[in-house]
Amino acid sequence: MLVGVPGWDDPLKALEFGAVLGSLEEASAYRFDFAKVTFVTPGWMLVVGDALRNFRAARPNAKRQAINYRHLGYPAHVGFFQYFGVDYGQAPAEALGSNTYVPITEVNVLELRKDAAERYVQLGELIEEAAQQLARVLTQTNDGEVVETLTYSIREIVRNVVEHSGAETYTIAAQYWPARNCAELAVSDIGCGILESLRENPKLQIEVDSDALKLSLLPGISSKAWRNRKTADVWANSGYGLFMTQRLCSLGGEFTLLSGTAGMRIADGETVTVQCNARGTTVVLRIDAGAVASLPKRLSEFRDEGARLAKLVGGANKFGPSLASQVLKPAAKADPLS
């Protein structure tokens, strides 16, 4: 059976690719045609790569072949093909990266915790440090609003994986385009998904993935935020991370969230929902560095907006945003992430 692989020129088709694969008729062999794929991004590589990995896991006895893919030198270089099982190009994390990109890299959460313990630092601090290093690579600068923006976004997304997904690993890929002055980051995991995570909160009654995605973007919504916590804990999860991050992307960027059977893409002031087939959760964000102005002021505005919205949301965290979700860089030390 011949299956056309969609490119990122039509993001919605790419986001729905997993659902398309899941609905295919049973066959003894499948040929995945990359002929129409041209420009690719980190988001495309993880969304499509995860769809193909899930398909392989769901139909292990079927033969699979990739065709018309030799023109995709960059994806091959950063580990895309080997990521989903085709012996072409380099393996994930094999490429050294550069001052404009980070190859597809799988991170072991247990190793991350072990590293924090061995260095006698809090896990939140380690995540902050890694996020800042990645932001500096992507922007080719050591500080400034663009670095702070990306550090914040990366930190919040990774914290969500570590605190909520239960995944043993997560995958990250990133790219900065100097000519366009924008960057894209993609993070995926094969954890429990947003729906199952939010069901840990007894104040939330959620039945389907699409509702879970919508709730996850509201301030104060979290699987753990309903529990009592120390108000001084700057790294405590308060359910504001995705809310603040997608607000940052609204400054001329794009935000995509996939989990389970549902997906959501926010771009150009429009929100579009799609059907997906994701085993865990995938987040893709693109930030237009040129559109980010007076960032600290905007974060303050977003925080105030979140506080107002949280009062209207059932199950919202009564403590409000944790400091880690309010500011670009926590100023105080805190208890380790649990």
C-alpha positions in Angstrom: 0.0 0.0 0.0 1.4 3.4 -1.0 1.1 6.2 1.6 1.9 9.8 0.9 3.7 11.6 3.6 2.5 15.2 4.1 5.0 18.1 4.4 4.9 21.1 6.7 3.6 23.4 4.0 0.1 22.1 5.1 0.6 21.7 8.9 -2.9 20.4 9.5 -2.4 17.4 7.2 0.9 16.7 9.0 -0.8 16.9 12.4 -3.5 14.5 11.2 -1.0 12.1 9.7 -1.1 9.8 12.8 -4.8 9.5 12.6 -4.6 8.7 8.9 -2.1 6.0 9.5 -4.3 4.5 12.3 -7.2 4.3 9.9 -5.4 2.5 7.1 -6.6 -0.9 6.0 -4.5 -3.9 7.0 -1.9 -4.8 4.5 1.2 -6.9 4.4 3.5 -4.0 3.2 3.4 -0.2 3.2 5.4 2.2 1.2 5.8 5.7 2.6 6.4 8.3 -0.2 8.3 11.5 0.8 8.2 12.9 -2.7 6.1 15.9 -1.8 8.0 16.8 1.4 10.2 19.9 0.9 10.8 22.4 3.7 10.9 20.7 7.1 11.0 22.0 10.7 11.5 20.4 14.1 7.8 20.2 14.6 7.3 18.3 11.4 10.1 15.9 12.2 8.7 14.9 15.6 5.0 14.9 14.6 5.6 12.8 11.5 8.4 10.8 13.1 6.2 9.9 16.1 3.3 9.0 13.8 5.5 6.5 11.9 7.0 5.1 15.1 3.5 4.5 16.5 2.4 2.9 13.2 5.4 0.5 13.5 4.5 -0.4 17.1 0.8 -0.9 16.1 1.6 -3.1 13.1 4.9 -4.8 13.9 4.5 -7.7 11.4 3.9 -5.4 8.3 6.8 -4.6 6.0 7.6 -0.9 5.7 9.6 1.0 3.1 10.4 4.7 2.7 10.7 5.9 -0.9 11.7 9.3 -2.6 13.4 10.6 0.5 17.0 11.1 -0.6 16.5 14.8 -1.2 15.8 15.3 2.6 19.4 15.8 3.6 18.8 17.9 6.7 16.3 15.6 8.3 18.7 12.7 7.6 21.5 14.7 9.2 19.6 15.4 12.5 18.4 11.8 13.0 14.8 11.9 11.5 14.9 8.7 9.5 16.6 6.5 12.1 14.2 8.0 14.7 11.4 6.0 13.2 13.4 3.0 12.0 14.8 3.7 8.5 18.6 3.1 8.3 19.5 6.4 6.5 21.4 9.3 7.8 22.6 9.8 11.4 21.0 8.5 14.6 19.2 10.9 17.0 21.7 13.0 18.9 24.6 11.8 16.7 24.9 15.1 14.9 26.9 17.6 16.9 24.5 20.4 16.3 25.5 24.0 15.6 24.8 27.5 16.5 21.5 27.3 14.7 20.0 23.9 15.5 19.7 21.0 17.9 19.3 17.5 16.4 16.6 15.2 17.4 17.6 14.1 20.9 16.0 11.7 23.3 16.4 12.6 27.0 16.1 10.0 29.7 14.1 11.4 32.7 15.6 9.1 35.2 19.1 10.0 34.0 18.1 13.7 34.3 17.1 13.1 38.0 20.2 11.1 38.6 22.4 13.9 37.2 20.7 16.5 39.4 21.3 14.3 42.5 24.9 13.7 41.6 25.5 17.4 41.1 23.6 18.3 44.3 21.2 20.6 42.5 17.5 20.8 42.3 15.9 19.2 39.2 14.2 22.5 38.4 17.5 24.2 38.4 19.0 21.6 36.0 16.0 22.0 33.7 16.5 25.8 33.8 20.2 25.5 33.0 19.6 23.1 30.0 16.8 25.4 28.7 19.1 28.4 28.8 21.9 26.6 27.1 19.5 25.5 24.3 18.1 29.0 24.0 21.6 30.5 23.6 22.5 28.0 20.9 19.4 28.8 18.9 19.8 32.6 19.2 23.6 32.8 19.0 23.5 35.2 21.9 24.2 34.9 25.6 21.4 37.0 27.0 18.6 39.4 26.0 14.9 39.1 25.6 15.0 36.4 22.9 17.2 34.1 25.0 14.9 34.7 28.0 11.8 34.0 26.0 13.1 30.7 24.7 14.5 29.7 28.1 11.1 30.3 29.7 9.2 28.3 27.0 11.6 25.4 27.0 11.7 25.2 30.7 7.9 25.2 31.1 7.4 22.5 28.4 10.0 20.2 29.9 8.6 20.7 33.4 5.3 19.5 32.2 6.8 16.3 30.8 8.8 15.6 34.0 5.9 16.5 36.4 2.9 15.1 34.6 3.5 12.6 31.8 5.1 9.7 33.7 7.2 9.2 30.5 10.7 7.6 30.9 12.0 9.7 28.1 11.1 12.7 26.0 12.4 13.9 22.6 13.4 17.4 21.7 14.5 19.1 18.4 15.0 22.8 17.7 16.0 25.2 14.9 16.8 28.9 14.7 16.5 30.8 11.4 18.6 33.9 11.5 17.3 35.3 8.3 13.7 35.1 9.6 14.7 35.9 13.2 12.5 33.1 14.5 12.9 29.8 16.3 10.9 26.6 16.5 11.0 24.0 19.3 9.3 20.6 19.4 9.1 18.3 22.4 7.3 15.0 22.5 6.8 12.1 24.9 4.9 8.8 25.0 3.6 9.3 28.5 0.1 9.1 29.9 -1.2 12.1 27.8 -3.0 15.2 29.0 -6.4 13.6 29.6 -5.1 11.0 31.9 -2.9 13.5 33.7 -5.7 15.9 34.4 -7.9 13.1 35.6 -5.7 13.0 38.7 -7.3 16.3 39.7 -10.6 15.3 41.4 -12.0 18.7 40.7 -12.0 18.2 37.0 -14.5 16.0 35.1 -13.1 15.3 31.7 -14.1 12.6 29.2 -12.3 13.3 25.9 -8.9 14.4 24.7 -10.2 17.6 23.0 -11.7 18.9 26.2 -8.5 18.1 28.1 -6.4 20.1 25.6 -8.6 23.1 26.0 -8.5 22.9 29.7 -4.7 22.5 29.8 -4.3 25.9 28.2 -6.4 27.6 30.9 -4.5 29.1 33.8 -4.5 27.2 37.1 -5.5 23.9 35.5 -3.1 21.0 36.5 -3.2 17.5 37.7 -1.3 18.6 40.8 -2.3 22.2 41.4 -5.3 21.3 43.5 -3.0 19.9 46.2 -1.8 22.1 49.0 1.8 23.2 48.5 4.2 25.7 50.0 3.6 29.1 48.5 7.4 29.8 48.5 8.0 26.8 46.2 9.0 28.6 43.0 9.1 25.3 41.1 5.8 23.9 42.2 3.5 23.3 39.3 0.5 25.6 39.3 -0.9 25.0 35.9 0.2 28.2 34.3 3.1 26.9 32.1 1.2 26.1 28.9 -1.1 29.2 29.3 1.9 31.5 29.5 3.8 29.7 26.7 1.0 29.9 24.2 0.5 33.5 25.1 4.2 34.1 24.3 3.7 32.4 20.9 0.7 34.8 20.3 3.3 37.6 19.8 3.6 36.7 16.1 4.4 33.0 16.5 2.6 29.6 16.5 1.6 27.1 19.1 0.7 23.4 18.6 -0.4 20.9 21.1 -1.2 17.2 20.4 -2.3 14.5 22.9 -4.2 11.3 22.4 -6.9 11.7 19.7 -6.9 15.5 19.6 -4.7 18.3 18.4 -4.8 22.1 18.5 -2.9 24.7 16.5 -2.9 28.4 17.2 -1.6 30.6 14.5 -2.4 34.1 13.1 -5.0 34.6 15.9 -6.9 31.5 14.8 -7.3 28.2 16.7 -7.9 25.0 14.7 -8.6 21.6 16.1 -7.7 18.3 14.4 -8.0 14.6 14.9 -4.8 12.9 15.9 -3.4 9.6 17.1 -0.6 10.5 19.5 0.6 8.1 22.2 1.6 10.8 24.6 1.9 14.6 24.2 3.7 16.8 21.6 4.2 20.5 21.9 5.5 22.6 19.0 6.1 26.3 19.5 7.5 28.9 17.1 8.5 32.3 18.4 9.0 35.3 16.2 11.9 37.0 17.9 11.3 40.2 16.0 7.7 40.5 17.3 8.7 40.1 20.9 8.9 43.6 22.4 9.0 44.7 26.0 8.9 41.0 27.0 8.9 41.5 30.9 6.0 43.8 30.6 4.1 41.4 28.4 4.7 38.5 30.8 3.3 40.7 33.6 0.2 41.3 31.4 -0.2 37.6 30.7 0.2 36.7 34.4 -2.4 39.2 35.4 -4.7 37.9 32.6 -4.1 34.4 33.9 -5.0 35.4 37.5 -8.2 36.9 36.3 -9.1 33.9 34.2 -8.2 31.4 37.0 -10.9 32.9 39.2 -13.5 31.9 36.6 -12.1 28.3 36.1 -13.3 25.5 38.3 -10.5 23.5 39.8 -8.0 26.3 39.4 -5.0 26.5 41.8 -6.0 28.7 44.7 -2.4 29.8 45.2 -2.2 31.4 41.8 0.8 31.1 39.4 4.0 29.8 40.9 7.0 32.1 40.6 8.5 29.7 38.0 5.5 30.4 35.7 5.4 34.1 36.4 8.9 35.2 35.7 11.6 34.4 33.2 14.1 33.1 35.7 13.2 32.1 39.3 15.2 34.2 41.8 14.9 31.9 44.8 15.8 28.3 45.4 13.1 25.8 46.1 12.3 22.2 47.0 13.1 19.7 44.3 10.4 18.6 41.9 8.5 15.7 43.1 
